[in-house]
Amino acid sequence: MDIQTPYVSSVGKRVARAIRSAREAAGLSQESLAEIAGLNRGYLGEIERASANPSIVTLEKISKALNIPLAELLHNPETSGDA
């Protein structure tokens, strides 16, 4: 593993896809979702690209901002396959 490339698990990729999918379904831009969730837009972009590993607290902020259960971000049937 390249030291400059962060490890991204298949779970991280699925969570990233679930967040992006839910955000787009809600008609929100990254900037809007980040503002609602109290996050930096750049950081949200990193989460959606699976280049950042958010804490469970951050995932909770995102799920609340999207008005969906946290479990939906962690296990989404649409995104359950590996990347």
Secondary structure as GFF3:
##gff-version 3
##sequence-region A 1 83
A	DSSP	alpha_helix	10	25	.	.	.	ID=ss1
A	DSSP	alpha_helix	30	37	.	.	.	ID=ss2
A	DSSP	alpha_helix	41	48	.	.	.	ID=ss3
A	DSSP	alpha_helix	56	66	.	.	.	ID=ss4
A	DSSP	alpha_helix	70	74	.	.	.	ID=ss5
A	DSSP	three_ten_helix	77	79	.	.	.	ID=ss6
###
